[in-house]
Amino acid sequence: MKKTTSILIGVASVILLAVFFVIKGEKPTAAPTSLRQSSPTSLASSKPTLKTVQSPVQIAAQKPPNTSSEKVNKCISQTALQDSDELLVAQEYLYELAGFGRVDNENYLNEPQLLAQAQASNTYAMLILGKNYLWHTQMESFQAMSTRPADLPQRENIPRPFDQKTMDKALYWLEQAALQGEFGALDSLSYAYADQMYHVRDIEPIDEDKVQTLLLTSKAYKSLEIWLLPEVFGRNYKLVPQGLSEEQRTEFDKILSQLQTNWTQNRQDLGFDSELRLEIPLKARKYQQLASRACKP
């Protein structure tokens, strides 16, 4: 009888202890490993434990990753870019934008005829005249290869000594064409300053300061293109060229800033907005969107 009573008292003590821990919100000390090992039968018959309530953050963390967003953010290989249907359209658009491949009546005009058209505010005549003068700076023939229609007979390219007066004419008309909206003139202006740099570099003694100024001005005109039409070039084109020393970067920034100021002021003087607005083909825009996601090399 005493044995039975002691057993009942022991069982009651265990139950009370368990109730105490539940009320208090604490867990009893875990039993030794040897006592916690259970047979399959006892595991099957044991009561299921209460499910732990999780916060929304914990639940979200357990969700599988959003594969659709991963695909959107995944970079595009250079091979895929080269194989895209939009690339050819974008290349042709930039080619025509630079003033190449376009043939019009002005392409067949000689110097006096072009000059008359340019003075009459024909912007395409300004562009062709500037390109031809740039070519004629170092070549005997007046018409540049890039402006000569394919149906005209080809002429022999005979070089002549560099002529600065002809270069000045080229700079003037290319600048006028650019301000009037002929975007390709900016590209030609960059080449014009590069040509001057090569010429000055060949003169002894070499004027290093002038060489550097001409070189940086050539680069600045390239950057001016990107500054004017960022939606054409996209993020793959950098406003500041790479490889400049700290001293060159300082001078480059000054030159580019001056070009931007002159551009804005001169456009306003002509009654135009400072921005250039162009009709960009849909596929060319699509390519720029793809190029912005290109994988870094």
C-alpha positions in Angstrom: 0.0 0.0 0.0 2.8 2.4 0.9 4.5 1.5 -2.4 1.4 2.3 -4.4 0.9 5.5 -2.5 4.5 6.6 -3.2 4.2 5.8 -6.9 1.0 7.9 -7.1 2.7 10.8 -5.2 5.6 10.6 -7.7 3.3 10.6 -10.7 1.4 13.6 -9.3 4.7 15.4 -8.7 5.7 15.0 -12.3 2.3 16.2 -13.6 2.4 19.3 -11.3 6.0 20.0 -12.4 5.0 19.8 -16.1 2.0 22.1 -15.5 4.3 24.6 -13.7 6.7 24.8 -16.7 3.8 25.2 -19.2 2.3 28.0 -17.1 5.6 29.7 -16.6 6.5 29.4 -20.4 9.8 27.6 -19.8 11.1 24.3 -21.0 12.1 21.6 -18.6 15.7 20.5 -18.6 16.2 18.0 -21.4 16.6 14.4 -20.4 19.9 12.6 -21.1 20.4 11.2 -24.6 20.0 7.7 -23.4 16.5 8.4 -22.0 15.4 10.5 -25.0 15.9 7.6 -27.5 12.5 6.1 -28.3 11.4 3.1 -30.3 9.4 3.5 -33.6 6.3 2.4 -31.7 6.6 5.1 -29.0 7.3 7.7 -31.7 4.2 6.8 -33.7 2.0 6.9 -30.6 3.4 10.2 -29.3 1.4 13.4 -29.6 2.4 15.9 -32.3 4.1 19.1 -31.1 2.5 22.5 -31.5 3.5 24.3 -34.7 5.7 27.4 -34.1 4.2 30.7 -35.3 6.6 32.4 -37.8 6.9 36.0 -38.6 6.2 37.3 -42.2 9.9 37.9 -42.6 10.7 34.3 -41.7 8.0 33.0 -44.1 9.3 35.1 -46.9 12.8 33.9 -46.3 11.7 30.3 -46.8 10.0 31.0 -50.2 11.7 29.7 -53.3 13.6 32.5 -55.2 11.7 34.4 -57.9 13.1 32.8 -61.0 11.4 35.3 -63.3 13.2 38.3 -61.7 16.4 36.4 -61.7 16.1 36.0 -65.5 15.4 39.7 -65.9 18.5 40.7 -63.8 20.7 38.1 -65.4 23.4 39.7 -67.6 23.6 39.1 -71.3 26.7 37.6 -72.9 28.6 39.4 -75.6 27.8 36.5 -78.0 24.1 36.9 -77.4 24.4 40.6 -78.1 26.3 40.0 -81.4 23.6 37.5 -82.5 20.7 39.8 -81.6 18.4 41.0 -84.5 18.5 44.5 -83.0 22.3 44.9 -83.4 22.3 45.4 -87.2 19.5 48.0 -86.9 21.4 49.9 -84.2 24.6 49.8 -86.2 22.9 51.1 -89.4 21.2 53.8 -87.4 24.5 55.0 -85.8 26.1 54.8 -89.2 23.5 57.0 -90.8 23.4 59.3 -87.8 27.2 60.0 -88.3 26.4 61.1 -91.9 27.6 58.0 -93.7 25.6 56.1 -96.3 23.2 59.0 -97.0 23.1 60.2 -100.6 21.1 63.3 -101.6 21.3 66.0 -104.2 24.0 67.8 -102.1 26.4 64.9 -102.6 26.6 65.8 -106.3 27.4 69.5 -105.8 30.8 71.1 -106.3 32.4 73.5 -103.8 30.7 76.8 -105.1 27.3 75.1 -105.3 27.6 73.6 -101.8 28.8 76.9 -100.4 25.7 78.7 -101.8 23.4 76.0 -100.3 25.1 76.2 -96.9 24.9 80.0 -96.8 21.2 79.5 -97.6 20.8 77.5 -94.3 20.8 74.1 -96.0 22.0 72.0 -93.0 22.9 68.9 -95.0 25.0 71.1 -97.4 26.8 72.4 -94.3 27.7 68.9 -93.3 28.8 67.8 -96.8 30.8 71.0 -97.2 32.5 70.5 -93.8 33.4 66.9 -94.6 34.8 67.8 -98.0 36.9 70.6 -96.6 38.2 68.2 -93.9 39.2 65.8 -96.7 40.7 68.5 -98.8 42.9 69.7 -95.9 45.3 66.9 -96.8 44.1 65.7 -100.2 44.2 67.2 -103.7 40.6 66.3 -104.5 37.8 68.3 -102.9 35.2 65.6 -102.4 35.7 63.2 -99.5 35.3 59.5 -100.0 32.6 59.4 -97.4 30.4 61.9 -99.3 31.0 60.7 -102.9 28.0 58.7 -104.3 28.8 55.2 -105.5 27.6 56.0 -109.1 30.3 58.7 -109.5 33.7 57.7 -110.9 36.4 57.2 -108.2 39.4 59.5 -108.2 42.9 58.9 -107.3 43.6 60.0 -103.7 46.7 62.3 -104.1 47.9 63.7 -100.8 49.0 67.3 -100.4 50.7 69.3 -97.5 48.4 70.0 -94.6 46.5 73.3 -95.1 45.3 75.0 -92.0 43.1 77.5 -93.8 41.1 74.7 -95.3 40.9 73.1 -91.9 39.5 76.3 -90.5 36.8 76.2 -93.1 36.0 72.6 -92.2 35.8 73.4 -88.5 33.4 76.3 -89.2 31.0 74.5 -91.4 31.0 71.3 -89.3 30.3 73.4 -86.2 27.4 75.2 -88.0 26.0 71.9 -89.2 26.1 70.4 -85.7 24.4 73.4 -84.1 21.6 73.1 -86.8 21.0 69.4 -85.8 23.3 67.5 -88.2 24.6 65.1 -85.5 27.2 63.5 -87.7 29.1 66.8 -87.8 30.2 66.2 -84.1 31.9 63.0 -85.1 33.7 64.8 -87.9 34.8 67.6 -85.5 36.4 65.0 -83.3 38.4 63.6 -86.3 39.3 67.2 -87.4 41.0 67.9 -84.0 42.7 64.6 -84.2 44.1 65.4 -87.6 45.4 68.7 -86.4 47.1 66.9 -83.5 48.9 64.5 -85.8 50.0 67.4 -88.0 51.4 69.5 -85.0 53.1 66.4 -83.6 55.1 66.0 -86.8 56.5 69.6 -86.6 59.9 70.1 -84.9 60.2 71.2 -82.2 57.1 69.5 -81.0 54.7 71.8 -79.1 53.6 69.2 -76.4 51.0 71.5 -74.8 49.3 72.1 -78.1 49.4 68.4 -79.0 47.7 67.5 -75.7 45.1 70.3 -76.1 44.2 69.1 -79.6 44.1 65.4 -78.4 41.8 66.2 -75.4 39.6 68.4 -77.6 39.1 65.5 -80.0 38.1 63.3 -77.1 35.8 66.0 -75.7 33.8 66.2 -78.9 33.2 62.4 -78.7 32.0 63.0 -75.1 29.8 65.8 -76.2 28.0 63.4 -78.5 27.3 61.1 -75.5 26.3 64.1 -73.4 23.8 65.3 -76.0 22.2 61.9 -76.8 22.7 59.5 -73.8 19.7 57.5 -75.0 21.4 56.7 -78.2 24.7 55.5 -76.8 23.6 53.9 -73.5 25.6 53.3 -70.3 28.3 51.4 -72.1 29.7 54.7 -73.4 31.5 56.7 -70.7 31.5 60.5 -70.7 35.1 60.6 -69.5 37.6 58.6 -71.6 39.8 56.1 -69.9 43.6 56.2 -69.5 43.9 59.9 -68.7 46.4 61.1 -66.1 45.2 63.4 -63.3 46.6 66.4 -65.1 44.9 65.4 -68.4 41.6 64.7 -66.6 41.6 68.2 -65.2 42.2 69.8 -68.6 39.7 67.5 -70.3 37.0 68.5 -67.8 37.6 72.2 -68.6 37.5 71.6 -72.4 34.3 69.5 -72.2 32.7 72.0 -69.9 33.5 74.8 -72.3 32.1 72.9 -75.2 28.9 72.2 -73.3 28.5 75.9 -72.4 29.2 77.0 -76.0 26.8 74.5 -77.4 24.0 75.6 -75.1 24.5 79.3 -75.7 25.0 79.0 -79.5 21.8 76.8 -79.8 19.8 79.3 -77.8 21.2 82.2 -80.0 19.9 80.3 -83.0 16.5 79.9 -81.4 16.8 76.1 -80.7 16.6 74.0 -77.5 20.0 72.9 -76.2 18.9 69.2 -76.6 18.8 67.3 -79.8 15.7 65.2 -80.3 16.0 62.3 -82.8 13.6 59.6 -83.9 15.4 56.5 -82.7 14.2 53.2 -84.3 12.4 50.8 -81.9 14.9 48.0 -82.5 17.8 50.4 -81.9 16.3 51.3 -78.5 15.8 47.6 -77.8 19.5 46.9 -78.5 20.5 49.7 -76.1 18.4 48.1 -73.4 20.1 44.7 -74.1 23.5 46.3 -74.1 22.9 47.9 -70.8 22.6 44.4 -69.3 25.8 43.1 -70.9 28.0 40.9 -68.8 31.2 42.6 -67.6 34.3 41.1 -69.2 
